[in-house]
Amino acid sequence: MNKGLNGSHLNSLKNIHNSYVMDFCNIIWRDKAFEKNSKSKSIGFMIPDSFINKLMKQRYYRISVNGQDTEIQSPQDLNLKSNFNLFYSPPFTSIITDIIRDLEDEENVEIRLIGPLNEKSFTELIKSEDRWLDEYTYDSLRIKILNELYNKGYKGVNLLLFSSLRSLNK
């Protein structure tokens, strides 16, 4: 089966595999969608920069007022790369929202998160005068949610991230 592959080819395939694993972790956890970095071996899924630039330009919202396109938020005001992470992922948003609602109910909070969890919304809620999951940091809440996904049977994302990112194993 592998007769045509020598050590050099196998090493190349291993490097490509590791790069894709890192790219996937960058997208779903680290808010670094499609980044290319030779130090971390991320290759942005080998997607051309021209396509990534077009994709990012489509990620902010525009409205039409009297036939004129108007930006709701400019791309510079948004962390567009976070829009691809686990907390914005359509298959997971309702599950994660349920997890956050359960945490909010357990803690009897005074305010609730609206929309996907991101660092900006977390910071605004923590700094508000009303009480909201004050015992968590942004990272500890994300890890709590990741562990709750595992407990609910969604083990793959948890296992991938914990086995691939040293920062989660501290």
C-alpha positions in Angstrom: 0.0 0.0 0.0 2.8 2.5 0.9 5.4 1.0 -1.4 5.6 4.1 -3.5 6.1 6.4 -0.4 9.6 6.9 1.0 10.5 8.6 4.2 10.6 12.0 2.6 7.1 11.7 1.2 5.8 10.4 4.5 7.4 13.3 6.3 5.8 15.8 3.9 2.4 14.2 4.4 2.8 14.4 8.1 3.7 18.1 7.9 0.7 18.8 5.7 -1.6 16.9 8.2 -0.1 18.8 11.2 -0.6 22.1 9.3 -4.3 21.3 8.7 -4.8 20.4 12.3 -3.2 23.7 13.4 -5.3 25.6 10.8 -8.5 24.0 12.1 -7.5 24.9 15.7 -6.8 28.4 14.7 -10.2 28.8 13.1 -12.4 27.2 15.8 -10.5 28.3 18.9 -7.8 30.9 18.5 -9.7 33.5 16.3 -6.9 33.2 13.6 -8.9 32.0 10.7 -6.8 31.4 7.5 -3.6 32.8 9.0 -0.4 31.7 7.5 2.6 31.5 9.8 5.8 29.7 9.2 6.7 29.6 12.9 3.5 27.6 13.8 3.3 25.7 10.5 -0.2 27.1 9.8 -0.8 27.4 6.1 -4.3 28.8 6.0 -5.6 25.6 4.4 -3.5 26.7 1.4 -6.3 29.0 0.4 -5.0 31.8 -1.8 -4.8 35.3 -0.1 -7.0 36.8 -2.9 -9.9 34.5 -2.0 -9.4 35.1 1.8 -9.5 38.8 1.3 -12.7 38.6 -0.7 -14.2 36.3 1.9 -13.3 38.7 4.8 -14.9 41.6 2.9 -18.2 39.7 2.8 -18.2 39.0 6.6 -19.3 42.5 7.7 -22.8 43.7 7.3 -24.2 46.3 4.9 -27.7 47.7 4.7 -29.4 49.5 1.9 -30.9 52.9 2.8 -32.7 54.8 0.0 -30.9 52.6 -2.5 -27.4 53.4 -1.1 -25.3 50.7 0.5 -24.3 51.7 4.0 -21.9 49.8 6.3 -23.3 48.9 9.7 -19.8 48.2 11.0 -16.6 48.7 9.2 -14.3 45.7 8.8 -11.7 47.5 11.0 -14.1 47.6 13.9 -14.7 43.8 13.8 -12.5 40.9 14.5 -13.7 39.1 11.4 -11.5 36.1 12.0 -13.5 35.3 15.2 -16.6 35.0 13.1 -15.4 31.6 12.1 -14.8 30.2 15.6 -16.7 27.5 17.5 -19.0 30.0 19.2 -20.3 31.4 15.8 -20.6 27.9 14.2 -24.2 27.2 13.2 -24.1 23.6 14.3 -23.0 24.6 17.8 -24.6 28.0 18.5 -27.8 26.7 20.0 -26.0 24.1 22.0 -23.5 26.6 23.4 -26.3 29.1 24.1 -28.1 26.4 26.1 -24.9 25.8 28.1 -24.5 29.5 28.8 -28.2 29.8 29.8 -27.8 26.9 32.2 -24.7 28.6 33.7 -26.6 31.9 34.0 -29.5 30.2 35.6 -27.2 28.3 38.1 -25.6 31.6 39.1 -28.9 33.5 39.1 -27.4 36.3 37.1 -29.0 39.7 36.6 -28.2 40.1 32.9 -27.8 37.6 30.0 -25.5 37.2 27.1 -27.2 38.1 23.8 -25.6 36.6 20.7 -22.4 34.5 20.3 -19.8 34.6 23.1 -16.8 36.7 22.1 -14.2 38.6 24.1 -15.9 42.0 23.6 -19.3 40.8 24.8 -17.8 39.0 27.7 -15.8 42.0 28.8 -18.8 44.3 28.6 -21.0 41.9 30.7 -18.3 41.5 33.3 -17.6 45.2 33.6 -21.3 46.1 33.8 -22.9 47.0 37.1 -25.1 43.9 37.0 -23.7 40.6 38.0 -22.9 38.1 35.2 -20.7 34.9 35.7 -18.1 37.0 37.5 -16.2 34.0 38.7 -15.0 33.2 35.1 -12.3 34.7 32.9 -13.0 34.7 29.2 -10.7 31.8 28.7 -12.0 29.8 31.7 -15.6 30.2 30.5 -14.6 29.0 27.0 -12.9 26.0 28.5 -16.0 25.3 30.7 -18.2 25.4 27.6 -15.8 23.1 25.8 -15.9 20.6 28.6 -19.7 20.9 28.8 -19.9 20.0 25.0 -17.8 17.0 25.8 -20.2 16.0 28.6 -23.1 16.3 26.2 -21.5 13.9 23.8 -19.8 16.3 21.5 -16.4 14.9 22.2 -14.5 15.4 19.0 -13.9 19.2 19.2 -12.8 18.9 22.8 -10.4 16.0 22.1 -9.0 17.7 19.0 -8.3 21.0 20.8 -7.0 19.5 24.1 -4.7 17.1 22.2 -3.4 19.8 19.8 -3.1 22.9 21.8 -0.6 22.9 24.7 -2.2 26.1 26.1 -5.3 24.1 27.0 -3.4 21.5 28.9 -2.0 23.8 31.6 
